[in-house]
Amino acid sequence: MERDAATHASMASAAILSSVLEQHTIKAIHQVDQITRFVKYEFEKTPGQFNLASTVEKGVVHAERHPRAGLVDR
């Protein structure tokens, strides 16, 4: 009986954690999509003049939320 209760509790906990991870992942993907679209728009609007570091300094793109955002021009 205790084993069944523990198994049920573990499964319920795993389901909750799985749902939270799913929601977090969806939100993260959405945020990455937003910043990618923004950077693309700004870069295409003024090719060669867009400065991602300046955009972060102005607070338009929050570095603490997107610490690995970068722009590679090749």
Sequence and secondary structure as in RCSB ss.txt:
>XXXX:A:sequence
MERDAATHASMASAAILSSVLEQHTIKAIHQVDQITRFVKYEFEKTPGQFNLASTVEKGVVHAERHPRAGLVDR
>XXXX:A:secstr
 HHHHHHHHHHHHHHHHHHHHHHHHHHHHHHHHHHHHHHHHHHHHSTTT  HHHHHHTTSS TTT TT      
